[in-house]
Amino acid sequence: MPGHPRFTDDPTVVVVGAGPAGRSLTHRLIRHGVATTLVDPHPTRSWTPTYAAWTDELPGWVHPEAIAATTASIAAHAHRPIRIDRSYTVFHTDGLQRSLAVDDATVITARAREVAEHHVVLDDGRVLGATHVIDCRGPTGHPRPRQTAFGIVVPTAAARTAIGDAEAVLMDWRAPQSENSWDAGGPAPSFLYAVPVADDLTLLEETCLVGDPAVTIAELAQRLSRRLAGTGIDSRHAGHTERVSFPMLGAALRPWRCRPLRHGAAGGLLNPTTGYGVAAMLTAADDVAAAIVAGSDAVSVMWPARARAVWRLRVAGLGVLLDLDPAQTVDFFDAFLSLPPAAQRAYLSDRADLAGTLTTMARVFGALDASGRWTVLRSVSRADHAIGRASRRRRSSAR
């Protein structure tokens, strides 16, 4: 094991991983005047997914070139059409990557073989010492459950035949043609997600929010074709397609106990009930950088007691989504999407709003029928037991 290097009084940081989490963190550390080294085997590899966020989640420093489109509201449909009066932003993926400049960092093209609190061992044997090491290599937790999706990019004029006059659609839970509804005993449900990605282009994506196992991408492609039947859109001839598959629980059950600090999906910044995480990564990057400059414990800054409690509730919420049958899933989202935007935001966006999270969960629970409530109670009880068992195993292994 390499010994701990000697440090100067000024903080130095090694960030491992150059995806959205690592690159944004490096970018902000540099802006805060922290000497930073970024390590990744492919640091300039282009990002391909479409990222989006609620506009009010974004920090003010996000550069305009990172934004592809912003809508004043967004539509949804469960049992009935719903309009959510909350602004929604879709990132320009290439622009986002470019805007997170890391020119003033030391960028090392290598794979990290060992990542510890104060040093990183590279695959060629080099050892990098730092006052802080932050692991941003992406999900390290359970490979399942997953979110999957298949999407196509089409001219916006053509997309209107599928989504009507809405600028964007967050979730359309109506079943594709040839399927009357998402029945209780039927296949796992999916929804249509539709957002502008350029002035005249729209992404139409069939999405399985979460599944264990998740709906396959091949099946989602077939569902999208059936959904678009009669609109004149042939998904087989789309100019650009998008395939999505990632674990929803990419972090440890208690990410605040991980050493070194993890940032991004592996650090609990991916919401395990929605799959959103980029806005949280961007915002938290400044919090981590400011803590390092101030000499504070970045883990404590990232994970105060309320944030830890909200994380546990979100993990329990993931279990609820997995336990709901298809019909109950639509009931659940009809109740949630019908809430005022402020109540939705309390649950979706603020990592430390414990009171707001509990209030929103209680309102959704109260809107469900008896069968839905029983499923929620049973699921939450199982989640509590699972977390308790995992905690006891860790304590036992530490003795």
C-alpha positions in Angstrom: 0.0 0.0 0.0 1.4 3.4 -0.9 2.0 5.7 2.1 0.2 8.9 2.5 1.9 11.8 0.6 2.9 15.0 2.3 0.6 17.9 1.5 0.9 21.7 1.3 -1.6 23.9 3.1 -3.6 24.3 -0.1 -6.2 21.7 -1.0 -5.6 19.5 -4.0 -8.2 17.1 -5.5 -8.1 14.1 -7.7 -11.4 13.5 -9.4 -11.9 10.0 -10.9 -14.3 9.8 -13.8 -15.0 12.3 -16.5 -18.8 11.8 -17.0 -21.3 14.6 -16.2 -20.6 14.2 -12.4 -16.8 14.2 -12.6 -16.5 16.9 -15.3 -18.9 19.2 -13.6 -17.2 18.8 -10.3 -13.8 19.4 -11.8 -15.1 22.5 -13.6 -16.4 24.0 -10.3 -13.3 23.0 -8.3 -11.2 24.9 -10.8 -13.5 27.9 -10.6 -13.1 27.9 -6.8 -9.3 27.9 -7.3 -8.6 24.3 -6.3 -5.8 22.5 -8.0 -7.5 19.5 -9.6 -6.5 16.4 -11.5 -9.1 14.6 -13.6 -8.5 10.9 -14.3 -10.4 8.9 -16.9 -9.4 6.3 -19.5 -11.4 8.3 -22.1 -11.7 11.9 -20.8 -12.9 13.4 -24.1 -15.4 10.7 -25.1 -18.6 12.3 -26.3 -21.7 12.0 -24.2 -24.8 10.6 -26.0 -27.8 10.5 -23.7 -30.4 13.2 -23.6 -30.4 15.0 -20.2 -33.1 17.2 -18.8 -34.1 18.9 -15.6 -36.7 21.1 -14.0 -35.5 24.6 -14.8 -35.7 25.8 -11.1 -33.2 23.0 -10.2 -30.3 24.4 -12.2 -27.6 26.6 -10.7 -27.2 30.0 -12.2 -23.8 29.3 -13.6 -25.0 26.9 -16.3 -23.9 28.3 -19.6 -26.6 29.0 -22.3 -24.8 26.8 -24.8 -25.7 23.9 -22.5 -29.4 24.4 -23.1 -31.2 23.0 -26.1 -34.8 24.0 -25.1 -36.8 25.3 -22.2 -40.6 25.0 -21.9 -42.8 27.1 -19.6 -44.9 24.0 -18.8 -45.1 20.3 -19.5 -48.0 18.0 -20.2 -48.8 14.6 -18.7 -51.5 12.0 -19.0 -52.5 9.2 -16.6 -56.3 8.8 -16.2 -56.8 12.3 -17.7 -54.7 15.0 -19.3 -52.7 17.1 -16.9 -50.7 20.4 -17.4 -47.8 20.9 -15.0 -47.0 24.6 -14.7 -43.3 24.2 -14.0 -40.6 25.1 -16.4 -38.6 22.2 -17.9 -35.2 22.3 -19.5 -33.6 19.9 -22.0 -29.8 20.0 -22.2 -27.8 20.2 -25.5 -25.6 17.3 -24.7 -22.6 18.4 -26.7 -23.0 21.9 -25.4 -23.2 20.8 -21.8 -20.0 18.8 -22.2 -18.2 21.7 -23.8 -19.4 24.3 -21.3 -18.0 22.3 -18.4 -14.5 23.3 -19.4 -11.6 21.6 -17.6 -8.7 23.2 -19.5 -7.1 24.4 -16.3 -7.1 21.0 -14.7 -4.5 18.3 -15.1 -6.2 15.6 -17.2 -4.7 12.2 -17.1 -5.8 9.5 -19.6 -5.6 6.4 -17.5 -7.8 3.9 -15.6 -7.8 4.0 -11.8 -6.8 0.7 -10.3 -7.2 1.7 -6.7 -9.1 4.7 -5.3 -8.5 5.7 -1.7 -9.2 8.8 0.4 -5.8 10.4 -0.2 -4.4 8.6 -3.2 -5.2 6.9 -6.5 -3.2 4.1 -8.1 -3.3 4.1 -11.9 -3.3 1.1 -14.1 0.4 1.8 -15.1 1.4 1.9 -11.4 1.6 5.6 -10.9 0.4 6.9 -7.6 -1.4 10.3 -7.4 -1.6 11.8 -3.9 -4.1 14.5 -2.9 -5.7 16.1 0.1 -9.1 14.8 -1.3 -10.0 12.1 -3.7 -13.5 12.0 -5.1 -14.9 9.0 -7.0 -17.2 9.9 -9.9 -17.1 6.7 -11.9 -20.8 6.2 -12.0 -23.0 3.5 -10.6 -21.4 1.0 -8.3 -24.4 -0.4 -6.6 -27.0 -3.0 -7.7 -27.3 -3.6 -11.5 -31.0 -4.0 -11.0 -33.6 -2.6 -11.0 -33.1 -0.5 -14.1 -34.7 2.2 -16.2 -34.9 1.5 -19.9 -36.1 3.5 -22.9 -36.1 3.6 -26.6 -36.5 6.8 -28.4 -36.4 8.4 -31.9 -35.8 12.0 -32.9 -38.2 13.3 -35.5 -39.2 16.7 -37.0 -41.3 18.6 -34.5 -44.1 19.0 -37.0 -44.3 15.2 -37.3 -44.2 14.8 -33.5 -47.3 17.0 -33.2 -49.3 14.2 -34.7 -48.4 12.1 -31.6 -48.4 14.7 -28.8 -50.8 17.4 -30.1 -50.1 21.0 -29.1 -48.0 20.3 -26.1 -44.4 21.6 -26.2 -43.3 18.6 -24.1 -44.8 15.6 -22.5 -43.3 14.3 -19.2 -45.4 11.1 -19.0 -48.2 9.8 -21.1 -49.3 6.6 -19.4 -51.9 5.6 -22.0 -51.2 2.2 -23.4 -50.1 2.0 -27.0 -52.6 1.0 -29.7 -53.6 -2.7 -29.6 -53.4 -2.6 -25.8 -56.6 -1.4 -24.2 -55.0 -0.5 -20.9 -52.3 -1.5 -18.4 -54.2 -4.3 -16.7 -53.3 -5.5 -13.2 -52.1 -8.8 -14.4 -50.5 -7.6 -17.7 -47.0 -6.6 -18.7 -45.0 -3.9 -16.9 -46.3 -0.5 -18.1 -44.3 2.2 -20.0 -45.0 5.8 -21.0 -44.3 8.2 -23.8 -41.8 10.9 -23.0 -41.5 13.7 -25.6 -39.3 16.8 -25.4 -37.8 19.2 -27.9 -34.0 18.7 -28.5 -33.5 21.4 -31.1 -35.6 24.2 -32.7 -37.2 21.8 -35.1 -36.6 18.3 -33.6 -38.4 16.4 -30.9 -37.4 13.2 -29.0 -40.2 10.6 -28.7 -39.2 8.0 -26.2 -41.0 4.9 -24.8 -39.8 4.6 -21.2 -40.0 1.9 -18.5 -39.5 4.0 -15.4 -38.2 1.1 -13.4 -38.4 -2.6 -13.6 -36.8 -5.7 -12.0 -36.3 -6.9 -14.7 -37.0 -3.9 -16.8 -38.9 -4.0 -20.0 -36.3 -4.7 -22.8 -35.3 -2.1 -25.2 -36.5 -4.3 -28.1 -40.0 -4.5 -26.5 -40.0 -0.7 -25.9 -39.2 -0.1 -29.6 -42.1 -2.3 -30.6 -44.4 -0.4 -28.2 -43.3 2.9 -29.6 -44.1 1.7 -33.1 -47.5 0.6 -32.0 -48.0 3.9 -30.1 -47.2 5.9 -33.2 -49.3 3.8 -35.6 -51.5 6.0 -37.6 -49.5 9.2 -37.0 -47.4 8.8 -40.1 -44.2 8.4 -38.1 -42.2 5.2 -38.8 -39.7 4.7 -36.0 -37.8 2.3 -38.2 -36.7 5.2 -40.4 -35.8 7.7 -37.7 -32.6 9.6 -38.4 -31.5 9.2 -34.8 -32.4 6.7 -32.1 -31.6 6.6 -28.4 -31.3 3.5 -26.2 -31.3 3.9 -22.4 -30.5 1.4 -19.7 -29.1 2.2 -16.3 -29.4 1.0 -12.7 -31.8 3.1 -10.6 -29.9 2.3 -7.3 -26.4 3.0 -8.4 -25.2 4.0 -4.9 -24.7 2.2 -1.6 -27.7 2.2 0.7 -25.8 4.7 2.8 -23.7 6.7 0.4 -22.6 9.1 3.2 -20.5 6.3 4.7 -18.5 5.7 1.5 -14.8 6.6 1.6 -13.5 8.3 -0.4 -16.4 10.6 -1.1 -18.5 9.6 -4.1 -20.2 12.1 -6.3 -22.9 11.6 -8.9 -24.9 8.4 -9.4 -22.5 6.4 -7.2 -22.8 9.1 -4.5 -26.6 9.0 -4.2 -27.3 12.0 -6.4 -29.4 10.0 -8.9 -33.0 10.0 -7.6 -33.8 6.3 -7.3 -37.5 7.0 -8.0 -37.1 9.0 -11.2 -33.7 8.5 -12.6 -32.9 12.2 -12.7 -29.6 13.3 -11.4 -27.7 15.8 -13.6 -29.2 18.9 -12.0 -28.4 17.5 -8.5 -24.8 16.8 -9.7 -24.4 20.3 -11.1 -25.7 22.0 -7.9 -23.8 19.8 -5.5 -20.5 20.3 -7.3 -20.4 23.9 -5.9 -21.3 22.6 -2.4 -18.4 20.1 -2.5 -16.0 22.7 -3.9 -16.9 25.3 -1.3 -16.6 22.7 1.5 -13.1 21.8 0.3 -12.0 25.4 0.1 -13.4 26.1 3.6 -11.7 23.1 5.0 -15.0 21.5 6.0 -16.0 17.9 5.8 -17.5 17.5 2.3 -19.5 14.4 3.4 -21.2 16.3 6.2 -22.0 19.2 3.8 -23.5 16.8 1.2 -25.3 14.6 3.7 -26.9 16.4 6.6 -29.4 14.4 8.6 -32.4 15.6 6.6 -30.7 14.6 3.3 -30.0 11.1 4.7 -33.6 10.8 5.7 -34.9 11.9 2.3 -32.5 9.4 0.6 -34.0 6.6 2.7 -37.5 7.6 1.8 -36.6 7.7 -1.9 -35.1 4.2 -1.7 -38.4 3.1 -0.1 -40.2 4.8 -2.9 -38.3 2.8 -5.4 -39.5 -0.3 -3.7 -43.1 0.9 -3.9 -42.8 1.5 -7.6 -41.5 -2.0 -8.1 -44.4 -3.5 -6.1 -47.2 -1.7 -7.8 -49.0 -3.7 -10.4 -49.5 -2.0 -13.8 -53.0 -0.6 -13.0 -51.8 0.7 -9.6 -48.9 2.3 -11.3 -51.1 4.5 -13.4 -53.3 5.3 -10.3 -50.2 6.3 -8.4 -48.9 8.7 -11.1 -52.4 10.1 -11.7 -52.4 11.1 -8.0 -48.8 12.4 -8.0 -49.1 14.4 -11.3 -52.3 16.0 -10.1 -50.6 17.6 -7.1 -49.6 21.3 -7.3 -46.1 21.8 -8.8 -44.8 23.0 -5.3 -45.8 19.6 -3.8 -44.2 17.7 -6.7 -41.0 19.7 -6.4 -40.7 19.0 -2.7 -40.5 15.3 -3.5 -38.6 15.4 -6.8 -36.0 18.1 -6.4 -34.9 19.0 -2.9 -32.5 16.5 -1.4 -33.0 17.8 2.1 -36.7 18.8 2.2 -37.8 16.1 4.7 -41.0 17.8 5.7 -42.0 18.4 2.1 -41.1 14.9 1.0 -43.2 13.4 3.8 -46.2 15.7 3.1 -46.2 14.9 -0.6 -45.9 11.1 0.1 -48.8 11.3 2.5 -51.0 13.2 -0.1 -50.3 10.6 -2.7 -51.0 7.8 -0.3 -54.3 9.4 0.7 -55.4 9.6 -3.0 -54.9 5.9 -3.6 -57.6 3.2 -3.2 -57.4 0.5 -0.5 -55.5 -1.9 -2.7 -52.9 0.8 -3.6 -52.5 1.8 0.0 -51.9 -1.8 1.1 -49.3 -2.3 -1.5 -47.5 0.9 -0.4 -47.6 -0.1 3.3 -46.3 -3.7 2.5 -43.5 -2.4 0.3 -42.3 0.3 2.8 -42.3 -2.3 5.6 -40.1 -4.7 3.5 -37.7 -1.8 2.6 -37.3 -1.0 6.3 -36.4 -4.6 7.1 -34.0 -4.8 4.2 -32.1 -1.7 5.2 -32.0 -2.9 8.8 -30.6 -6.2 7.8 -27.9 -4.6 5.6 -27.0 -2.3 8.5 -26.7 -5.2 10.9 -24.5 -7.1 8.4 -22.1 -4.2 8.1 -21.9 -3.7 11.9 -21.2 -7.5 12.3 -18.4 -7.5 9.6 -16.8 -4.5 11.3 -16.3 -6.3 14.6 
